Amino acid sequence: LLLSPYHCSSYELTIKEIPYYLEVEKKFKKLSENLSIQIIGSYNPEKIECQENEFFDHMHPKESCMIKIINQIN
Protein backbone atom coordinates (compact mmCIF):
# COMPACT_ATOMS: atom_id res chain seq x y z
CA LEU A 1 0.00 0.00 0.00
CA LEU A 2 1.46 3.33 -1.05
CA LEU A 3 0.69 6.58 0.77
CA SER A 4 1.57 9.51 -1.46
CA PRO A 5 2.85 12.62 0.32
CA TYR A 6 1.29 16.04 0.07
CA HIS A 7 3.36 19.11 -0.82
CA CYS A 8 4.95 20.54 2.35
CA SER A 9 2.72 23.61 2.69
CA SER A 10 -0.37 21.64 1.69
CA TYR A 11 0.36 18.98 4.30
CA GLU A 12 0.75 21.60 7.05
CA LEU A 13 -2.53 23.26 6.08
CA THR A 14 -4.33 19.92 5.77
CA ILE A 15 -3.37 18.68 9.23
CA LYS A 16 -4.20 22.08 10.69
CA GLU A 17 -7.64 22.27 9.04
CA ILE A 18 -8.44 18.54 8.83
CA PRO A 19 -6.34 16.74 11.48
CA TYR A 20 -8.28 13.56 10.73
CA TYR A 21 -5.66 12.76 8.06
CA LEU A 22 -3.18 11.97 10.84
CA GLU A 23 -5.62 9.39 12.19
CA VAL A 24 -6.23 7.97 8.72
CA GLU A 25 -2.53 7.26 8.29
CA LYS A 26 -2.38 5.63 11.74
CA LYS A 27 -5.37 3.43 10.86
CA PHE A 28 -3.73 2.39 7.58
CA LYS A 29 -0.57 1.43 9.49
CA LYS A 30 -2.51 -0.61 12.04
CA LEU A 31 -4.49 -2.33 9.29
CA SER A 32 -1.29 -3.13 7.40
CA GLU A 33 0.22 -4.70 10.52
CA ASN A 34 -2.88 -6.82 11.09
CA LEU A 35 -2.96 -8.01 7.48
CA SER A 36 0.82 -8.23 6.97
CA ILE A 37 0.74 -5.67 4.18
CA GLN A 38 3.68 -3.34 3.72
CA ILE A 39 2.98 0.38 3.65
CA ILE A 40 5.44 2.62 1.89
CA GLY A 41 5.32 6.38 1.86
CA SER A 42 3.46 8.79 4.07
CA TYR A 43 1.17 11.77 3.68
CA ASN A 44 3.92 13.68 5.49
CA PRO A 45 6.61 14.72 2.96
CA GLU A 46 9.22 15.09 5.72
CA LYS A 47 9.05 11.37 6.48
CA ILE A 48 9.95 10.67 2.85
CA GLU A 49 12.42 13.57 2.65
CA CYS A 50 10.67 15.00 -0.40
CA GLN A 51 11.49 18.66 -0.94
CA GLU A 52 9.07 21.40 -2.06
CA ASN A 53 10.48 21.36 -5.61
CA GLU A 54 9.67 17.64 -5.93
CA PHE A 55 5.94 18.25 -6.53
CA PHE A 56 4.02 19.22 -9.65
CA ASP A 57 1.42 20.92 -7.48
CA HIS A 58 0.16 20.58 -3.89
CA MET A 59 -0.96 17.00 -4.33
CA HIS A 60 1.19 15.25 -6.93
CA PRO A 61 4.82 14.28 -6.32
CA LYS A 62 7.32 14.24 -9.16
CA GLU A 63 9.34 11.20 -10.14
CA SER A 64 12.24 12.10 -7.81
CA CYS A 65 9.93 12.02 -4.78
CA MET A 66 8.26 8.79 -5.91
CA ILE A 67 11.66 7.13 -6.29
CA LYS A 68 12.35 7.89 -2.62
CA ILE A 69 9.09 6.16 -1.73
CA ILE A 70 9.66 3.16 -3.98
CA ASN A 71 13.11 2.67 -2.45
CA GLN A 72 11.33 1.77 0.81
CA ILE A 73 10.01 -1.48 -0.67
CA ASN A 74 11.49 -4.51 1.06
N, C-alpha and C positions, 0 to 999 in steps of 0.2 A: 504494500500500500504506500503510495507516494503522497506526501503532503507538500504542496507547492507553496513557497514563501511569498508573502506580500512584499511590496516595495517598503523600504524602511519607514518613510513618513506615513504611508498608508497603514502599515501594521500598528504604529503607535496610535494613530487616530482610531483605528478599528477597536483595539483593546480598551481605549478610553471610552468610546461611545457604545461599544457592544462587547463588554468583557466576556460574554458567553463563549466567544471563540477560544479563549484559554481553556475553558471546560471541555469544549468539543475536542480539542487536541488531546487532553488528558483521557477522555473517554475512548478515543481511537487507540491510544497507547494501551489502555487496560484491555480493550477488546482484542488487540493484537497479541497481547501476552496470553490471554485465555485461549485463543485459537491458534497460537504458534505461527502467527503471520508477522513477517518483518515489516516495520514501518521505516521508511527513509524520508528524509526531509523534515520540514517543520514550517508552520505558518510564520514563525519568527525568523527573519533573514539573518539575524546575528548568530543563530545556532548553526547556520549553514555557512556563514562567513561570506554571504553574498553582499556586494557593495551596491550603492545606489545606482551606479552606471551599468549594472548588470540586469536591468529591467527595461522592457520596451515601454511600459507604462506602469501604473500602480498595482497591477495584478499579474503581469505576465513576465516571468524571468527569461532572460536571454540564454543562449546555449552555454555560455561560460558558467552561469549560476547552476543550470541543470546538470552540468558535468560534475560540479561539486556534490550535488545530491546523489547522482548515480554512483559516484565513487564510494558511497556508504554501503552499497550492496555487498552482502557477505558472500 
